[in-house]
Amino acid sequence: MHREIQLFVNGTDGHLFYDIPVLLTTKAGVVLAFSEGRNSETGGDCGDIDIVLKRSLDSGRTWEPMRVAVRTGPDVDGNPAPVLDKETGIIWLLFCRNMADGAEDLIIEGKAPRTVWVTSSKDDGESWAEPREITGDVKDPSWTWYATGPAPGIQLSSGRLVVPCDHVQGAQDLGAGYFDVASSVPVLSASGHSHVIYSDDHGESWRAGGVAQTGTNESVIVQTADGSLYLNCRNYVGDRRRAVAWSYDDGMSFEGAGWDETLPEPICQAGMIRFTDAIAHDKNRILFSNPASTTHRNRVTVRISYDECRTWSSGKVVHEDHSGYSNLCVGSDLSIYCLYIGGYGKSYDGLTLAHFDLDWLTDGADSIES
């Protein structure tokens, strides 16, 4: 089974552009697709940006009309990072705010603020609580840039909620070439770090956890079968490969820093999620998605690991042409969703949702035995 629909179409539903795909399956099996709805003429990372979402109550067959989850007037509400508390069923949505004219370069230089917020939903994303600020709890005063996700967090076997984030240490003079994806970005090579934040009280309070190696940025995380945490990061050093690190203390620190030579990438965001585990099924499986190229953002590919992220399959290309950020979730029926920004030539058309099963992903070479 494999089908695709363009879930968020640029120029529709009150927004000029859609970017930043994020997926989550709720405790009740509702699939939530988040995006940033952007209204600047360029569709860039600053300006008038809202967090929007669509819901599917029938395993991706149909989708409700788009709704706005978070909006602060004409300013930026972005970087959605939802996490499901499987015990309570509450969805916590972490995100960041800045002024419409507070561009990323100004934030990194310490000339504009960037704050961290959280809201929550008790009804599978139908409504959202009034956001509250948690900047002082999760952002070190010496950090300038800060970003939650954009990717889902996870709940550990202990009940702890963990959300991947990133930051820049100290105000930086950016210099030339900062926005050139095809070249190394000096400020992020020198002062960018992935990190995590966590909650031990079911989302009521949040704290900063461990920090990954220099040169890392947007990240994704899973808990492996032995209880360790595997952090996989956007990477500005290491010759166009994903950076990785491991935590053996529930995210309080990270070690084993390195690069995965089998995961090429042109400096971009990625998606990752646990698909099945050997407790409920015949083998462990973890999925990973990213633009699998070292030169351009194209060839969004989904791979599978059977050994807890130590090795990955060659993968299946979901979109051959222009494509970048992507995210994954698994439905209650064990079908797989990949939401990605894509288009043809050099333009993006919006966010496309690929919906497929394990048989399509592995060309029939794998099967689930419950």
N, C-alpha and C positions, 0 to 999 in steps of 0.2 A: 504494500500500500504506500502510495506517495502522491501527495497533491499539494498545490501551492495557491495562495491567494495574496493579493496585495492588501494587507490589513489596514495600513495607514497610508493614505494617498496624499501627496503634497498638494496644497491648494484646496483641500476640502475640510469640512467640519470646523471652520473658523480659524484654521492655521495655515500659514504659507508653506511650512516645512515640518517634517517629522524626522527625528533623529533619536539615537540612544535607545535601542531595543532591550527590554527586560521582561522576563517571563516568570510566573509563579503559579503553581497549582495549590489550591487551598485544601484544607482538611476535608472539606465536603466534595472535593473533586472539581471545583470551578477553576477554569484556566483564566488567569489574568495576564493581559499583555499591556505593559507600560511603555510610554514613550515621552520624549520631550516634544511638546507642540511649540514651534518657534514662529515668531511673527516679524522678525527683522527681514529686510529685503535680501540680505545675503544668506540668511539661514545659519549664521554663525553662532558661537557659543555664548554671546552676550546679547542684550536686548530684552525683548518681551518674550519670556519663555515660561510655559506652564508644564506641570506634570499631568499627563492625560492617560487614560486607560480604556481598554475594551474588555468585556467579559464574555466567556463562553460557558454556558450551562450544560452543553451536550457534547462534550469531548471534541470541541473544535469544529463541529458541523456548521453551526451558526454563531454569530457574534452580536451582542447587544450594541446599540449606538454608543459612540464615544462619549465619555464623560470626563470632566475635569476633576482630578483628585486634589491638586494643590495649585492655587494661584494667588500671587501677591501683586495685584495690579500689573503695571507694565515692567516689573523687574524680573529677575531670574529666579525661578524655582527649578532646580535640575538635579541631575545625577541620582535618579531613583534607585534605592537599594532596599527592596522588601525582604523580610524574613518571616517565616511562619513559625509560630509557637505551636507545635503539634499537640501539646497538652491542653492549651486553652482554646486553640483555634483562632486566636487573634493574629492578624497580620500587622507587623510593625513596618512602617515605611520611613527609612532614613533618607534625608536629602540635604542639599546645600542651597544657600541663598546668597545672592550678591546684587548690587545695584545694576540697572540696565547698562549704565556707562562704565561699570567697573570691570573692564575686560581682564582676561586671565593674566596678561602680561603685567598689568598694573597690580593685580593681587600678588603675584609672585615677587614683584619689586617692593611690596609692602606699602603701596600707595592707595589701596582700596581694600575694603573688608570682605571677608568670606566667612559665613556662619553656617552652623550645622543644626539641623532640626529633625524632629521626629513626629509623625502622626500615626494613627492606628485605625484599623477597621475590625469590627466584630461581626460584620455581615457579609463576608466574602467579597469585599471591595465595593459594595453598593454605596456605602457612605464612609466618610473619614472624619476623625476627631479633629478639633482645632489643634494645629501644630504648636509644639513647644520647643523652645531653643535649648540645646544641650552643648553649645560650643565650649563653655567653660569646663565641662566634664570630659570632653574627648579630644580637645585641640590644645596642644602645648603652646604657650604664648610665643615661642620662638618660631612656630610654623606660620608661613604666609598662605600659600595655596593649600587647599584642602578639598578632597573629593570623596564622597561616599560612593561605593560601587564603581561604575554603574553595573550592578549584578546582584543577584539575590544573596542573602546571607544563609547560614545553615544553623541548625540546632544540633548540638553535640549529644552524645549518649548520656552525658551528665545533666542535660537540660539547659546548659549554657547556650545563649544565642550569640553568634559570631558573625560580624559583617566586615567584608574586605573594604579597605579605604586606601587613600594615598595622600601624601603631603609633600611640600617643599620646605626644607629646613632653612629658615632665615631669609631675609630679603635679598634678592639677587638682581644684578645688572644683567639683563638678558643678552644684549648684543645682537649681532646679525644672525640670521638663519634659524631663529627659534621655531618658526612655523613650517620649516622645510621637512616634511615627513621622510624624504629620501636621504637625509643626512642626520648625523648625530646631533642631538640637542644639548648644548653645553650645560645649561642650568639643571636639567633633569639628570644628566650624567653625573653632575657633581653633588646635587643636593636633593634629588627626588628619591622618595622611599615609599614602598607599599607598607601598610600596617593594617591592623585589625582593631575593631572595637567590640566590646562584649557586654552582655547583660546576664546577671545571675538571679534576677528577680522578675523574670517574665516580661522584660521590656520596660519596667518602671524606671530604671536608671541605667546609665551607660557609662563605660569607662574605656580608656585607651589601653590596648594590649601591646603585643609584640610588634617590632619594626623589622622589616626585611632589609636586604642589602641595598647599597647605593645604586642608583640608576634604574630602579624599578618604579612602577607607576600603577595604573589600573590593574586590579588582580581578581582572581577567582579562587575559591577554596572548597575543599571537601575533607571530610574525616575518613581516614582509611580504616581497614578492618581491624588493625591493631590499636586503634584509638588515636593515632597520630593525625596531625593536620598537614595537608599538602597545599601550599600556596603557589599558584602559578601566575606569573606577572608579566605585564607589558614591560619591555626592556629596551633601554637606550644604550647599552653596552653589550658586548658578546656577539657581535657579528650577526645581527638579525635573527636571533633565536629567543624563544621564551625563557625567562628567568624562573627559577624554582627555589623554594626553601621549605623546610619542615619544622613543625613545632611538636614537641613531646610533652608540653605542659599546658595543653588546652588553649594555646594562642598567646601565652604570656611572653614567649620569646621564640625566635626563629633561628635555625642553624642549617648547616648543609647547603649554603648558598652555591648556586651554580647555574648552568644553562642546559637546556634540553636540545641537543643537536638535531633531534628528529622532529622538532616543532618549529619550522621556519615561520617568519612573520615580518612584514614591512613596518614594524612599530605600530601596534594597534591594540585594541581591546579584544577580549575573547570570552567564550562561555564554557562552563564546565558544570557537570552535575552527576551525582551518583544515580545510576539507572537501576541496578538490582544488586543484591548482596546474597551471599551463600546461605544466610540464615533462612531466607524465604524462597530462594531459587537455587538453581543448580550451580551457579558460579557468580563471582563478583564481576560487575561491569560498571565502568565510569565512562562518561562521554565528554568530549572536548570539541569546541568549534572555534575556528579563527580563519582569517584570510591566509591561506597557506602559500605565501609567496615571499620572496626576499626583495622584490623590486617595486611592486605596486599593490594597492589594495584591491585584490581580486581573488577568485577561487576560494570562496568560503567553503570550508571542508569540515566534515564531522568525523572524528576518530573515536575509537573505542579502546579501552584498556581493560585487560583481564587480570592484571597483577598489581592493582592499586597504584596506578600512575607511574610505575617504573618503566613501562614500555607502552607504545601506542601503535595501533594499526596504521596502514597507509591511508585509510579513510575513504570517504565518499564525497565527491564534490557536489555541493548543493547549488551553487551559482558560479558559473565559470567567469563571468564578466565582472564589471566594476562592483565591488562589494567590500564592506568593512566590518563595523561592529556587529556582533551577533550574540545571541543568548539562547539557552536551552532550558526546557523543562520536560518532565515526564508526566503524562496523564494518568488518571486512575486506572485506565485500561492498558497501561504500559505502552501506549503510543508515544512518539517522540515529537516535540515541537522545536523548531529552530526559527527564531525571529531575527531577521538581519536587514541591514540597510543595503539596498542594492539598486542597480540600474544598468545602463548600457552605454558604451562609449566612455565619457568622462563625467556623466551626470548621475545623480541619485533621483529615483522616482518616489521614494518613500520607504516604508518598511514592509517587507514581504514575509509571510509566514509559510514555512515548509512544514508539512505534517506527514510523518512517515512511521514505519514500524521497523523492528529489528531485522526482519527478513530483507527489506529493501536496503537498509544500511550495510548489511553484510553479504548481500547478493546470495542469500539463502544458506550461508555457511554457519549460521548460528541459530539457535532456537532456545526458547525458554521452557524449562520443565519445572512446574510449580511443585 
